[in-house]
Structures are given as C-alpha cells and as structure tokens.
C-alpha cells in the first residue's frame, strides 16, 4: 500500500521560509512523477511543482524563482523549499505521486497547512 505523508507546514510571516517534506512508502518515489499541489480556501487545487519521470522540474509561474522542489530517493522523501513566502501562498499543500507510465491516477498525501501572514 502506497502512503505519502507530508510534514513541515506551519505559520510564517511574509518573506519567510518553510521546507515541506513528503515521506513515501515503498519505491513509489523513484518510479513516479512527483508533484506538489496546493489548495487555498475557496479556490481549486493548483499544481505548484512537478518532478517528471525524466527528472525535469517544472514550476508554476506564481512560485518560480521562490520555490525549489527536490527528492532524495535514498530517503524516500520529496521536498519543497519555499522562500520569500507571500500571503497568497497560504494553502493546504499536498504531495502526489503518479507512477511512470500510468495516466490519470495519482496517490495523494493528506496535506499540510501553510499560513503566511503579513
């Protein structure tokens, strides 16, 4: 059974930093596209970053230059380093894994709250 567990969320002032982690069970991390999504109150879930099966990292324009996604296959952990945080980054952040070669299916974590105050 695949399990994704996020941690590292919290409250921070604008301009501050947080680092999210997503611990993955089994070998899912090394054999999947790994995504970070977020959902703010009253808004749709949006893609923040993707590490593709080929190892390319893609970011949403809203976080480009401020957020850095990475993964440590040995530790089975996905990270999201978030710098220069803004109030509009406030959301629940989710990690997701889409097994390579599989379409229209992702495993999801339970989410971690990030709150940025002015």
TIVEXDO-162284 format. One record per atom (N, C-alpha, C): x, y, z; chain; residue in three letters; atom name. Coordinates in pm, whole numbers, plus 50000, padded with zeros to 5 digits. Layout:
# TIVEXDO-162284
REC  u  v  w  c  r  a
REC  X  Y  Z  A  Ala  CA
...
END
This chain:
# TIVEXDO-162284
REC  u  v  w  c  r  a
REC  50084  49882  50000  A  Unk  N
REC  50000  50000  50000  A  Unk  CA
REC  50088  50125  50000  A  Unk  C
REC  50058  50216  49910  A  Unk  N
REC  50136  50339  49899  A  Unk  CA
REC  50087  50439  50001  A  Unk  C
REC  50182  50503  50068  A  Unk  N
REC  50148  50606  50164  A  Unk  CA
REC  50240  50726  50143  A  Unk  C
REC  50180  50844  50140  A  Unk  N
REC  50253  50970  50131  A  Unk  CA
REC  50216  51053  50253  A  Unk  C
REC  50316  51099  50327  A  Unk  N
REC  50291  51174  50449  A  Unk  CA
REC  50368  51306  50444  A  Unk  C
REC  50294  51417  50439  A  Unk  N
REC  50356  51549  50435  A  Unk  CA
REC  50383  51598  50577  A  Unk  C
REC  50484  51682  50589  A  Unk  N
REC  50515  51749  50715  A  Unk  CA
REC  50588  51879  50684  A  Unk  C
REC  50602  51962  50786  A  Unk  N
REC  50679  52085  50771  A  Unk  CA
REC  50596  52211  50755  A  Unk  C
REC  50466  52196  50746  A  Unk  N
REC  50382  52314  50736  A  Unk  CA
REC  50381  52393  50865  A  Unk  C
REC  50324  52512  50859  A  Unk  N
REC  50317  52595  50977  A  Unk  CA
REC  50282  52737  50941  A  Unk  C
REC  50305  52826  51036  A  Unk  N
REC  50276  52968  51017  A  Unk  CA
REC  50406  53046  51008  A  Unk  C
REC  50411  53140  50916  A  Unk  N
REC  50531  53220  50896  A  Unk  CA
REC  50491  53357  50846  A  Unk  C
REC  50574  53454  50871  A  Unk  N
REC  50546  53589  50820  A  Unk  CA
REC  50590  53600  50674  A  Unk  C
REC  50529  53692  50605  A  Unk  N
REC  50565  53716  50466  A  Unk  CA
REC  50715  53745  50456  A  Unk  C
REC  50776  53687  50353  A  Unk  N
REC  50920  53699  50336  A  Unk  CA
REC  50998  53585  50398  A  Unk  C
REC  50933  53505  50479  A  Unk  N
REC  50999  53395  50546  A  Unk  CA
REC  51007  53270  50460  A  Unk  C
REC  51054  53163  50522  A  Unk  N
REC  51077  53037  50451  A  Unk  CA
REC  51019  52920  50528  A  Unk  C
REC  50982  52817  50455  A  Unk  N
REC  50943  52689  50512  A  Unk  CA
REC  50992  52580  50419  A  Unk  C
REC  51017  52463  50475  A  Unk  N
REC  51054  52348  50393  A  Unk  CA
REC  50958  52234  50422  A  Unk  C
REC  50885  52193  50322  A  Unk  N
REC  50792  52082  50334  A  Unk  CA
REC  50862  51952  50298  A  Unk  C
REC  50819  51845  50361  A  Unk  N
REC  50868  51712  50329  A  Unk  CA
REC  50751  51621  50300  A  Unk  C
REC  50775  51522  50218  A  Unk  N
REC  50674  51421  50186  A  Unk  CA
REC  50744  51286  50189  A  Unk  C
REC  50717  51210  50292  A  Unk  N
REC  50776  51078  50306  A  Unk  CA
REC  50691  50975  50233  A  Unk  C
REC  50756  50896  50150  A  Unk  N
REC  50684  50800  50066  A  Unk  CA
REC  50718  50658  50106  A  Unk  C
REC  50621  50572  50102  A  Unk  N
REC  50643  50431  50134  A  Unk  CA
REC  50690  50357  50009  A  Unk  C
REC  50755  50244  50031  A  Unk  N
REC  50796  50160  49920  A  Unk  CA
REC  50890  50231  49824  A  Unk  C
REC  50880  50198  49697  A  Unk  N
REC  50967  50255  49594  A  Unk  CA
REC  50894  50355  49505  A  Unk  C
REC  50781  50404  49554  A  Unk  N
REC  50699  50490  49469  A  Unk  CA
REC  50772  50616  49428  A  Unk  C
REC  50858  50668  49517  A  Unk  N
REC  50923  50797  49487  A  Unk  CA
REC  51011  50787  49364  A  Unk  C
REC  51089  50681  49352  A  Unk  N
REC  51186  50670  49243  A  Unk  CA
REC  51124  50624  49112  A  Unk  C
REC  50998  50584  49114  A  Unk  N
REC  50934  50532  48993  A  Unk  CA
REC  50811  50612  48954  A  Unk  C
REC  50805  50736  49002  A  Unk  N
REC  50686  50817  48977  A  Unk  CA
REC  50722  50960  48943  A  Unk  C
REC  50632  51025  48875  A  Unk  N
REC  50633  51171  48869  A  Unk  CA
REC  50585  51219  49005  A  Unk  C
REC  50657  51313  49064  A  Unk  N
REC  50624  51361  49198  A  Unk  CA
REC  50581  51507  49190  A  Unk  C
REC  50465  51536  49245  A  Unk  N
REC  50407  51668  49235  A  Unk  CA
REC  50382  51728  49374  A  Unk  C
REC  50385  51859  49378  A  Unk  N
REC  50331  51936  49489  A  Unk  CA
REC  50212  52016  49435  A  Unk  C
REC  50100  52004  49504  A  Unk  N
REC  49981  52082  49475  A  Unk  CA
REC  49948  52167  49598  A  Unk  C
REC  49864  52266  49578  A  Unk  N
REC  49812  52342  49692  A  Unk  CA
REC  49668  52383  49664  A  Unk  C
REC  49596  52402  49773  A  Unk  N
REC  49457  52447  49762  A  Unk  CA
REC  49430  52550  49869  A  Unk  C
REC  49398  52669  49824  A  Unk  N
REC  49363  52778  49915  A  Unk  CA
REC  49213  52776  49939  A  Unk  C
REC  49167  52834  50049  A  Unk  N
REC  49023  52835  50078  A  Unk  CA
REC  48943  52897  49965  A  Unk  C
REC  48841  52826  49921  A  Unk  N
REC  48754  52878  49816  A  Unk  CA
REC  48811  52870  49676  A  Unk  C
REC  48928  52809  49663  A  Unk  N
REC  48992  52800  49530  A  Unk  CA
REC  49013  52655  49491  A  Unk  C
REC  49034  52634  49363  A  Unk  N
REC  49062  52500  49314  A  Unk  CA
REC  49207  52460  49346  A  Unk  C
REC  49228  52331  49354  A  Unk  N
REC  49363  52281  49376  A  Unk  CA
REC  49448  52315  49255  A  Unk  C
REC  49569  52363  49279  A  Unk  N
REC  49657  52401  49169  A  Unk  CA
REC  49792  52332  49182  A  Unk  C
REC  49852  52305  49067  A  Unk  N
REC  49984  52242  49063  A  Unk  CA
REC  50090  52345  49096  A  Unk  C
REC  50178  52312  49188  A  Unk  N
REC  50287  52401  49227  A  Unk  CA
REC  50417  52360  49158  A  Unk  C
REC  50448  52231  49162  A  Unk  N
REC  50572  52185  49100  A  Unk  CA
REC  50558  52038  49062  A  Unk  C
REC  50637  52001  48964  A  Unk  N
REC  50641  51862  48918  A  Unk  CA
REC  50785  51822  48895  A  Unk  C
REC  50824  51706  48945  A  Unk  N
REC  50949  51642  48906  A  Unk  CA
REC  50907  51526  48817  A  Unk  C
REC  50939  51537  48688  A  Unk  N
REC  50890  51437  48594  A  Unk  CA
REC  50968  51306  48606  A  Unk  C
REC  50919  51205  48536  A  Unk  N
REC  50986  51075  48537  A  Unk  CA
REC  51124  51082  48471  A  Unk  C
REC  51147  51185  48393  A  Unk  N
REC  51279  51205  48331  A  Unk  CA
REC  51368  51292  48418  A  Unk  C
REC  51316  51340  48529  A  Unk  N
REC  51398  51418  48621  A  Unk  CA
REC  51391  51567  48601  A  Unk  C
REC  51308  51612  48509  A  Unk  N
REC  51291  51756  48488  A  Unk  CA
REC  51198  51813  48594  A  Unk  C
REC  51230  51933  48640  A  Unk  N
REC  51145  52000  48739  A  Unk  CA
REC  51076  52119  48674  A  Unk  C
REC  50946  52126  48696  A  Unk  N
REC  50863  52232  48638  A  Unk  CA
REC  50790  52302  48751  A  Unk  C
REC  50778  52434  48741  A  Unk  N
REC  50714  52514  48845  A  Unk  CA
REC  50600  52598  48787  A  Unk  C
REC  50502  52622  48869  A  Unk  N
REC  50401  52721  48835  A  Unk  CA
REC  50466  52858  48829  A  Unk  C
REC  50415  52944  48742  A  Unk  N
REC  50473  53078  48729  A  Unk  CA
REC  50469  53154  48861  A  Unk  C
REC  50367  53129  48940  A  Unk  N
REC  50349  53204  49065  A  Unk  CA
REC  50457  53173  49169  A  Unk  C
REC  50527  53061  49155  A  Unk  N
REC  50627  53024  49255  A  Unk  CA
REC  50767  53016  49197  A  Unk  C
REC  50779  53033  49067  A  Unk  N
REC  50908  53020  49001  A  Unk  CA
REC  51007  53120  49059  A  Unk  C
REC  51127  53071  49091  A  Unk  N
REC  51229  53157  49149  A  Unk  CA
REC  51222  53168  49301  A  Unk  C
REC  51112  53119  49360  A  Unk  N
REC  51096  53125  49506  A  Unk  CA
REC  51091  52986  49570  A  Unk  C
REC  51036  52890  49498  A  Unk  N
REC  51022  52753  49549  A  Unk  CA
REC  51118  52661  49477  A  Unk  C
REC  51167  52561  49550  A  Unk  N
REC  51255  52460  49491  A  Unk  CA
REC  51211  52322  49534  A  Unk  C
REC  51176  52240  49437  A  Unk  N
REC  51137  52101  49465  A  Unk  CA
REC  51257  52010  49444  A  Unk  C
REC  51268  51909  49529  A  Unk  N
REC  51377  51812  49514  A  Unk  CA
REC  51332  51680  49574  A  Unk  C
REC  51406  51576  49544  A  Unk  N
REC  51374  51447  49604  A  Unk  CA
REC  51502  51372  49636  A  Unk  C
REC  51495  51297  49742  A  Unk  N
REC  51605  51213  49786  A  Unk  CA
REC  51554  51069  49780  A  Unk  C
REC  51591  50998  49675  A  Unk  N
REC  51540  50862  49658  A  Unk  CA
REC  51586  50769  49770  A  Unk  C
REC  51706  50792  49821  A  Unk  N
REC  51758  50706  49928  A  Unk  CA
REC  51676  50724  50056  A  Unk  C
REC  51632  50846  50081  A  Unk  N
REC  51550  50874  50200  A  Unk  CA
REC  51401  50860  50170  A  Unk  C
REC  51369  50834  50043  A  Unk  N
REC  51228  50819  50002  A  Unk  CA
REC  51147  50942  50042  A  Unk  C
REC  51204  51058  50017  A  Unk  N
REC  51141  51182  50060  A  Unk  CA
REC  51144  51287  49949  A  Unk  C
REC  51032  51354  49931  A  Unk  N
REC  51019  51467  49840  A  Unk  CA
REC  51018  51593  49924  A  Unk  C
REC  51082  51698  49874  A  Unk  N
REC  51090  51824  49948  A  Unk  CA
REC  51035  51939  49865  A  Unk  C
REC  50992  52043  49936  A  Unk  N
REC  50960  52169  49872  A  Unk  CA
REC  51014  52280  49961  A  Unk  C
REC  51122  52342  49917  A  Unk  N
REC  51179  52457  49987  A  Unk  CA
REC  51106  52582  49938  A  Unk  C
REC  51045  52653  50030  A  Unk  N
REC  50966  52771  49994  A  Unk  CA
REC  51029  52894  50057  A  Unk  C
REC  51077  52984  49976  A  Unk  N
REC  51141  53107  50021  A  Unk  CA
REC  51059  53227  49976  A  Unk  C
REC  51087  53341  50035  A  Unk  N
REC  51018  53466  50001  A  Unk  CA
REC  50867  53444  49997  A  Unk  C
REC  50817  53383  50101  A  Unk  N
REC  50675  53350  50104  A  Unk  CA
REC  50587  53474  50105  A  Unk  C
REC  50473  53460  50041  A  Unk  N
REC  50376  53569  50030  A  Unk  CA
REC  50244  53523  50093  A  Unk  C
REC  50160  53619  50126  A  Unk  N
REC  50032  53584  50188  A  Unk  CA
REC  49950  53496  50093  A  Unk  C
REC  49965  53517  49964  A  Unk  N
REC  49888  53438  49868  A  Unk  CA
REC  49938  53294  49855  A  Unk  C
REC  50047  53260  49923  A  Unk  N
REC  50093  53122  49926  A  Unk  CA
REC  50020  53041  50033  A  Unk  C
REC  49939  53108  50113  A  Unk  N
REC  49863  53038  50216  A  Unk  CA
REC  49770  52934  50153  A  Unk  C
REC  49783  52810  50197  A  Unk  N
REC  49705  52700  50138  A  Unk  CA
REC  49739  52571  50212  A  Unk  C
REC  49662  52469  50181  A  Unk  N
REC  49700  52333  50220  A  Unk  CA
REC  49783  52277  50105  A  Unk  C
REC  49900  52226  50139  A  Unk  N
REC  49992  52173  50038  A  Unk  CA
REC  49988  52020  50041  A  Unk  C
REC  49978  51961  49922  A  Unk  N
REC  49968  51816  49908  A  Unk  CA
REC  50081  51765  49819  A  Unk  C
REC  50136  51652  49853  A  Unk  N
REC  50223  51585  49757  A  Unk  CA
REC  50143  51474  49689  A  Unk  C
REC  50185  51443  49568  A  Unk  N
REC  50116  51342  49488  A  Unk  CA
REC  50218  51266  49406  A  Unk  C
REC  50189  51140  49381  A  Unk  N
REC  50276  51054  49302  A  Unk  CA
REC  50196  50990  49189  A  Unk  C
REC  50243  51010  49067  A  Unk  N
REC  50183  50945  48951  A  Unk  CA
REC  50283  50844  48897  A  Unk  C
REC  50259  50716  48914  A  Unk  N
REC  50353  50616  48866  A  Unk  CA
REC  50385  50635  48717  A  Unk  C
REC  50513  50628  48682  A  Unk  N
REC  50554  50645  48543  A  Unk  CA
REC  50481  50546  48454  A  Unk  C
REC  50430  50594  48343  A  Unk  N
REC  50358  50509  48250  A  Unk  CA
REC  50211  50495  48282  A  Unk  C
REC  50167  50548  48394  A  Unk  N
REC  50025  50542  48431  A  Unk  CA
REC  49965  50680  48409  A  Unk  C
REC  49848  50684  48349  A  Unk  N
REC  49783  50813  48324  A  Unk  CA
REC  49660  50826  48413  A  Unk  C
REC  49626  50949  48443  A  Unk  N
REC  49502  50981  48513  A  Unk  CA
REC  49488  50911  48648  A  Unk  C
REC  49598  50892  48717  A  Unk  N
REC  49592  50835  48851  A  Unk  CA
REC  49708  50889  48933  A  Unk  C
REC  49677  50930  49054  A  Unk  N
REC  49780  50973  49148  A  Unk  CA
REC  49748  50923  49287  A  Unk  C
REC  49853  50894  49359  A  Unk  N
REC  49842  50876  49503  A  Unk  CA
REC  49856  51013  49568  A  Unk  C
REC  49783  51035  49677  A  Unk  N
REC  49783  51166  49743  A  Unk  CA
REC  49818  51152  49891  A  Unk  C
REC  49887  51256  49940  A  Unk  N
REC  49905  51267  50083  A  Unk  CA
REC  49787  51336  50145  A  Unk  C
REC  49792  51353  50277  A  Unk  N
REC  49679  51411  50348  A  Unk  CA
REC  49685  51563  50354  A  Unk  C
REC  49797  51620  50319  A  Unk  N
REC  49810  51765  50316  A  Unk  CA
REC  49870  51823  50442  A  Unk  C
REC  49933  51939  50427  A  Unk  N
REC  49988  52013  50540  A  Unk  CA
REC  49959  52162  50520  A  Unk  C
REC  49916  52228  50627  A  Unk  N
REC  49873  52367  50617  A  Unk  CA
REC  49993  52461  50622  A  Unk  C
REC  49995  52555  50529  A  Unk  N
REC  50093  52664  50530  A  Unk  CA
REC  50015  52794  50538  A  Unk  C
REC  50049  52875  50639  A  Unk  N
REC  49983  53004  50658  A  Unk  CA
REC  50088  53113  50660  A  Unk  C
REC  50073  53209  50570  A  Unk  N
REC  50167  53321  50561  A  Unk  CA
REC  50093  53448  50599  A  Unk  C
REC  50142  53517  50700  A  Unk  N
REC  50077  53639  50748  A  Unk  CA
REC  50159  53761  50709  A  Unk  C
REC  50089  53873  50698  A  Unk  N
REC  50157  53997  50658  A  Unk  CA
REC  50215  54069  50777  A  Unk  C
END
